[in-house]
Amino acid sequence: MNGTHPPLISFLIPVKKVETRPPMLLDCVSSIFENAYSRDNVELLIGIDVDDEVTTEYVKECISDYQDCNITLYFRPPALNFIQNFYEVGYGKSKGDLIWCIGEDVEILTKHYDKKIKSRLEIEKGKECPYIVVGGEGINGLPDGRNQYCNFPLVSKNFVHKGTFFPTKINSWGVDAYFALVFHWFEQIGLNQTVDMKGEIELRHRSHHLGDFEKDELYAKQDERDQEGSPFAIMEEVNTTIEHFYLQIVVHKNNVV
């Protein structure tokens, strides 16, 4: 964070096999830049499979009206998973203090969201690794009551520098649960890093879970990949991260003493 300016937010958005999915990226990009207090406060990094020419042309068309904005296309070797190294590669190219991993199926509904986040962090500046939870349609759980945590939180780069970013053992869905559980642990040991902005920042998530469209081929493959992974993968990653941070905390306290 620099002076009186809001922190630069890095949006990481993977886009894959657009011919199998409803066209949603333009609405996503527009919502990011049209609702920002200042477009200079945000950067957008869009990840594409290196051999996916159809998606590349589609993305270029969607961002054509925003050539003056901070947008970077980055490419990765083809892989099934939305998450596996898509966000990792994007993170390595990001410049923001806050990392916001979303999908092309997400729209930001709140005007001047970046300014609101900056103001809230000024109030809670004692939190070294803020984990910002937001609200909105389809953001905090499925209709049947499962997954009562934020599906698209913001995570500070400071958290990543001190620990890890995206866990490697989780095949597909579940990273949002991973973050929620790790930061819940912070709360339990008296180091609360959560910044609850559910009533201030709202998103819209379009999903087959919510009946916005039929499950497409890509989502179906993701679900299959989920079944192939270990059912304990999320907790294994949570425990690894907690152990890492616990050791850091103990070492720090000993050094202070």
VEXMAR-28622 format. One record per residue (C-alpha): residue number from 1; residue in three letters; x negated, y, z. Coordinates in nm, 3 decimals. Example, Ala and Ser with C-alpha at 12.3 -4.5 7.8 and 13.67 -1.06 7.14 Angstrom:
2
REC	1	ALA	-1.230	-0.450	0.780 $
REC	2	SER	-1.367	-0.106	0.714 $
***
This chain:
257
REC	1	MET	0.000	0.000	0.000 $
REC	2	ASN	-0.145	0.333	-0.107 $
REC	3	GLY	-0.058	0.656	0.072 $
REC	4	THR	0.306	0.750	0.042 $
REC	5	HIS	0.364	0.530	-0.262 $
REC	6	PRO	0.568	0.211	-0.236 $
REC	7	PRO	0.370	-0.113	-0.254 $
REC	8	LEU	0.324	-0.257	-0.597 $
REC	9	ILE	0.550	-0.561	-0.633 $
REC	10	SER	0.437	-0.839	-0.866 $
REC	11	PHE	0.728	-1.029	-1.018 $
REC	12	LEU	0.631	-1.378	-1.139 $
REC	13	ILE	0.880	-1.526	-1.384 $
REC	14	PRO	0.830	-1.860	-1.563 $
REC	15	VAL	1.020	-1.903	-1.890 $
REC	16	LYS	1.037	-2.243	-2.058 $
REC	17	LYS	1.219	-2.403	-2.352 $
REC	18	VAL	1.467	-2.120	-2.407 $
REC	19	GLU	1.641	-2.312	-2.684 $
REC	20	THR	1.787	-2.545	-2.418 $
REC	21	ARG	1.907	-2.270	-2.180 $
REC	22	PRO	2.150	-1.976	-2.184 $
REC	23	PRO	1.978	-1.644	-2.277 $
REC	24	MET	1.923	-1.465	-1.944 $
REC	25	LEU	1.577	-1.307	-1.951 $
REC	26	LEU	1.683	-0.969	-2.094 $
REC	27	ASP	1.929	-0.914	-1.808 $
REC	28	CYS	1.658	-1.009	-1.559 $
REC	29	VAL	1.396	-0.774	-1.706 $
REC	30	SER	1.644	-0.489	-1.738 $
REC	31	SER	1.755	-0.524	-1.377 $
REC	32	ILE	1.395	-0.504	-1.254 $
REC	33	PHE	1.303	-0.185	-1.439 $
REC	34	GLU	1.638	-0.006	-1.450 $
REC	35	ASN	1.690	-0.044	-1.075 $
REC	36	ALA	1.337	0.046	-0.968 $
REC	37	TYR	1.284	0.382	-0.800 $
REC	38	SER	0.966	0.409	-1.006 $
REC	39	ARG	0.864	0.165	-1.278 $
REC	40	ASP	0.505	0.222	-1.173 $
REC	41	ASN	0.583	0.042	-0.847 $
REC	42	VAL	0.633	-0.295	-1.014 $
REC	43	GLU	0.457	-0.527	-1.252 $
REC	44	LEU	0.612	-0.816	-1.436 $
REC	45	LEU	0.415	-1.131	-1.522 $
REC	46	ILE	0.597	-1.377	-1.747 $
REC	47	GLY	0.460	-1.731	-1.774 $
REC	48	ILE	0.501	-1.938	-2.091 $
REC	49	ASP	0.373	-2.277	-2.205 $
REC	50	VAL	0.085	-2.209	-2.443 $
REC	51	ASP	0.238	-2.418	-2.725 $
REC	52	ASP	0.595	-2.283	-2.691 $
REC	53	GLU	0.615	-2.045	-2.987 $
REC	54	VAL	0.995	-2.018	-2.977 $
REC	55	THR	0.991	-1.901	-2.615 $
REC	56	THR	0.702	-1.662	-2.683 $
REC	57	GLU	0.894	-1.486	-2.961 $
REC	58	TYR	1.208	-1.476	-2.746 $
REC	59	VAL	1.018	-1.316	-2.456 $
REC	60	LYS	0.861	-1.055	-2.684 $
REC	61	GLU	1.206	-0.963	-2.811 $
REC	62	CYS	1.343	-0.931	-2.456 $
REC	63	ILE	1.068	-0.694	-2.344 $
REC	64	SER	1.056	-0.485	-2.661 $
REC	65	ASP	1.243	-0.193	-2.500 $
REC	66	TYR	0.999	-0.185	-2.208 $
REC	67	GLN	0.665	-0.147	-2.385 $
REC	68	ASP	0.573	0.142	-2.156 $
REC	69	CYS	0.615	-0.077	-1.847 $
REC	70	ASN	0.359	-0.294	-1.673 $
REC	71	ILE	0.433	-0.633	-1.832 $
REC	72	THR	0.188	-0.917	-1.887 $
REC	73	LEU	0.250	-1.244	-2.069 $
REC	74	TYR	0.037	-1.530	-1.945 $
REC	75	PHE	0.007	-1.882	-2.079 $
REC	76	ARG	-0.054	-2.219	-1.919 $
REC	77	PRO	-0.105	-2.573	-2.055 $
REC	78	PRO	0.229	-2.748	-2.117 $
REC	79	ALA	0.378	-2.920	-1.812 $
REC	80	LEU	0.723	-3.036	-1.710 $
REC	81	ASN	0.742	-2.851	-1.385 $
REC	82	PHE	0.871	-2.493	-1.357 $
REC	83	ILE	0.656	-2.445	-1.050 $
REC	84	GLN	0.343	-2.652	-1.091 $
REC	85	ASN	0.072	-2.392	-1.175 $
REC	86	PHE	0.322	-2.154	-1.344 $
REC	87	TYR	0.331	-1.941	-1.030 $
REC	88	GLU	-0.028	-2.024	-0.936 $
REC	89	VAL	-0.163	-1.897	-1.269 $
REC	90	GLY	0.059	-1.588	-1.246 $
REC	91	TYR	-0.052	-1.518	-0.891 $
REC	92	GLY	-0.414	-1.517	-1.002 $
REC	93	LYS	-0.334	-1.235	-1.246 $
REC	94	SER	-0.117	-1.032	-1.008 $
REC	95	LYS	-0.213	-0.697	-0.857 $
REC	96	GLY	0.072	-0.641	-0.614 $
REC	97	ASP	0.071	-0.637	-0.237 $
REC	98	LEU	0.396	-0.833	-0.249 $
REC	99	ILE	0.464	-1.138	-0.466 $
REC	100	TRP	0.822	-1.197	-0.579 $
REC	101	CYS	0.871	-1.531	-0.752 $
REC	102	ILE	1.204	-1.542	-0.931 $
REC	103	GLY	1.349	-1.704	-1.242 $
REC	104	GLU	1.488	-1.563	-1.564 $
REC	105	ASP	1.831	-1.647	-1.417 $
REC	106	VAL	1.796	-1.383	-1.142 $
REC	107	GLU	1.906	-1.019	-1.156 $
REC	108	ILE	1.830	-0.745	-0.905 $
REC	109	LEU	2.150	-0.562	-0.814 $
REC	110	THR	2.018	-0.302	-0.568 $
REC	111	LYS	1.925	0.044	-0.693 $
REC	112	HIS	1.581	0.164	-0.578 $
REC	113	TYR	1.501	-0.174	-0.423 $
REC	114	ASP	1.128	-0.096	-0.430 $
REC	115	LYS	1.169	0.224	-0.229 $
REC	116	LYS	1.391	0.044	0.024 $
REC	117	ILE	1.131	-0.228	0.071 $
REC	118	LYS	0.854	0.028	0.117 $
REC	119	SER	1.057	0.215	0.379 $
REC	120	ARG	1.137	-0.103	0.570 $
REC	121	LEU	0.775	-0.215	0.575 $
REC	122	GLU	0.674	0.123	0.717 $
REC	123	ILE	0.911	0.055	1.007 $
REC	124	GLU	0.773	-0.298	1.054 $
REC	125	LYS	0.410	-0.222	0.972 $
REC	126	GLY	0.294	-0.435	1.265 $
REC	127	LYS	0.375	-0.747	1.062 $
REC	128	GLU	0.051	-0.854	0.901 $
REC	129	CYS	0.198	-1.111	0.659 $
REC	130	PRO	0.556	-0.998	0.594 $
REC	131	TYR	0.804	-1.252	0.459 $
REC	132	ILE	1.098	-1.056	0.317 $
REC	133	VAL	1.434	-1.228	0.283 $
REC	134	VAL	1.704	-1.082	0.062 $
REC	135	GLY	2.069	-1.159	-0.005 $
REC	136	GLY	2.323	-1.178	-0.282 $
REC	137	GLU	2.530	-1.420	-0.484 $
REC	138	GLY	2.370	-1.764	-0.497 $
REC	139	ILE	2.063	-1.650	-0.304 $
REC	140	ASN	2.110	-1.791	0.044 $
REC	141	GLY	2.229	-2.146	-0.004 $
REC	142	LEU	2.454	-2.363	-0.217 $
REC	143	PRO	2.836	-2.354	-0.203 $
REC	144	ASP	2.852	-2.667	0.013 $
REC	145	GLY	2.654	-2.501	0.291 $
REC	146	ARG	2.317	-2.659	0.223 $
REC	147	ASN	1.991	-2.464	0.217 $
REC	148	GLN	2.073	-2.175	0.447 $
REC	149	TYR	1.756	-1.984	0.371 $
REC	150	CYS	1.653	-1.730	0.112 $
REC	151	ASN	1.592	-1.888	-0.227 $
REC	152	PHE	1.390	-1.592	-0.360 $
REC	153	PRO	1.189	-1.426	-0.080 $
REC	154	LEU	0.900	-1.186	-0.118 $
REC	155	VAL	0.570	-1.305	0.029 $
REC	156	SER	0.278	-1.076	0.103 $
REC	157	LYS	-0.053	-1.133	-0.069 $
REC	158	ASN	-0.208	-1.110	0.276 $
REC	159	PHE	-0.034	-1.439	0.365 $
REC	160	VAL	-0.187	-1.603	0.059 $
REC	161	HIS	-0.535	-1.470	0.137 $
REC	162	LYS	-0.514	-1.617	0.485 $
REC	163	GLY	-0.367	-1.950	0.385 $
REC	164	THR	-0.206	-2.087	0.071 $
REC	165	PHE	0.039	-1.982	-0.194 $
REC	166	PHE	0.233	-2.257	-0.368 $
REC	167	PRO	0.203	-2.604	-0.216 $
REC	168	THR	0.076	-2.871	-0.452 $
REC	169	LYS	0.265	-3.176	-0.324 $
REC	170	ILE	0.615	-3.044	-0.393 $
REC	171	ASN	0.711	-3.170	-0.738 $
REC	172	SER	0.992	-2.930	-0.810 $
REC	173	TRP	1.256	-2.766	-0.593 $
REC	174	GLY	1.179	-2.699	-0.228 $
REC	175	VAL	0.921	-2.421	-0.216 $
REC	176	ASP	1.182	-2.183	-0.074 $
REC	177	ALA	1.240	-2.429	0.210 $
REC	178	TYR	0.865	-2.454	0.261 $
REC	179	PHE	0.831	-2.078	0.309 $
REC	180	ALA	1.135	-2.065	0.537 $
REC	181	LEU	0.998	-2.338	0.764 $
REC	182	VAL	0.646	-2.191	0.781 $
REC	183	PHE	0.773	-1.848	0.880 $
REC	184	HIS	1.019	-2.000	1.125 $
REC	185	TRP	0.715	-2.151	1.295 $
REC	186	PHE	0.561	-1.804	1.316 $
REC	187	GLU	0.875	-1.693	1.500 $
REC	188	GLN	0.855	-1.987	1.740 $
REC	189	ILE	0.502	-1.898	1.851 $
REC	190	GLY	0.582	-1.530	1.895 $
REC	191	LEU	0.429	-1.399	1.572 $
REC	192	ASN	0.746	-1.316	1.383 $
REC	193	GLN	0.664	-1.201	1.028 $
REC	194	THR	1.017	-1.213	0.885 $
REC	195	VAL	1.168	-0.893	0.747 $
REC	196	ASP	1.542	-0.950	0.707 $
REC	197	MET	1.678	-0.735	0.424 $
REC	198	LYS	1.979	-0.947	0.332 $
REC	199	GLY	2.211	-0.653	0.390 $
REC	200	GLU	1.992	-0.410	0.195 $
REC	201	ILE	1.858	-0.593	-0.111 $
REC	202	GLU	2.092	-0.806	-0.320 $
REC	203	LEU	2.028	-1.033	-0.616 $
REC	204	ARG	2.243	-1.244	-0.839 $
REC	205	HIS	2.135	-1.597	-0.920 $
REC	206	ARG	2.305	-1.763	-1.216 $
REC	207	SER	2.293	-2.139	-1.182 $
REC	208	HIS	2.470	-2.457	-1.280 $
REC	209	HIS	2.507	-2.516	-0.904 $
REC	210	LEU	2.739	-2.216	-0.896 $
REC	211	GLY	2.924	-2.307	-1.213 $
REC	212	ASP	2.770	-2.036	-1.433 $
REC	213	PHE	2.674	-2.290	-1.698 $
REC	214	GLU	2.631	-2.664	-1.749 $
REC	215	LYS	2.314	-2.831	-1.626 $
REC	216	ASP	2.073	-2.812	-1.917 $
REC	217	GLU	1.795	-3.050	-2.020 $
REC	218	LEU	1.526	-2.861	-1.832 $
REC	219	TYR	1.717	-2.859	-1.503 $
REC	220	ALA	1.800	-3.228	-1.546 $
REC	221	LYS	1.431	-3.313	-1.588 $
REC	222	GLN	1.344	-3.104	-1.285 $
REC	223	ASP	1.596	-3.299	-1.077 $
REC	224	GLU	1.448	-3.627	-1.203 $
REC	225	ARG	1.100	-3.509	-1.107 $
REC	226	ASP	1.230	-3.423	-0.762 $
REC	227	GLN	1.340	-3.783	-0.715 $
REC	228	GLU	0.995	-3.909	-0.813 $
REC	229	GLY	0.820	-3.712	-0.542 $
REC	230	SER	0.778	-3.791	-0.176 $
REC	231	PRO	1.085	-3.700	0.035 $
REC	232	PHE	0.839	-3.584	0.300 $
REC	233	ALA	0.640	-3.356	0.067 $
REC	234	ILE	0.788	-3.034	0.202 $
REC	235	MET	0.715	-3.120	0.564 $
REC	236	GLU	0.367	-3.244	0.476 $
REC	237	GLU	0.289	-2.908	0.315 $
REC	238	VAL	0.448	-2.717	0.604 $
REC	239	ASN	0.239	-2.908	0.858 $
REC	240	THR	-0.081	-2.849	0.659 $
REC	241	THR	-0.016	-2.474	0.642 $
REC	242	ILE	0.081	-2.450	1.008 $
REC	243	GLU	-0.236	-2.636	1.111 $
REC	244	HIS	-0.443	-2.394	0.902 $
REC	245	PHE	-0.285	-2.086	1.057 $
REC	246	TYR	-0.293	-2.232	1.406 $
REC	247	LEU	-0.667	-2.287	1.381 $
REC	248	GLN	-0.713	-1.931	1.254 $
REC	249	ILE	-0.513	-1.795	1.548 $
REC	250	VAL	-0.704	-2.002	1.805 $
REC	251	VAL	-1.042	-1.905	1.657 $
REC	252	HIS	-0.940	-1.539	1.652 $
REC	253	LYS	-0.829	-1.545	2.013 $
REC	254	ASN	-1.150	-1.718	2.122 $
REC	255	ASN	-1.360	-1.463	1.937 $
REC	256	VAL	-1.171	-1.179	2.101 $
REC	257	VAL	-1.226	-1.332	2.444 $
***
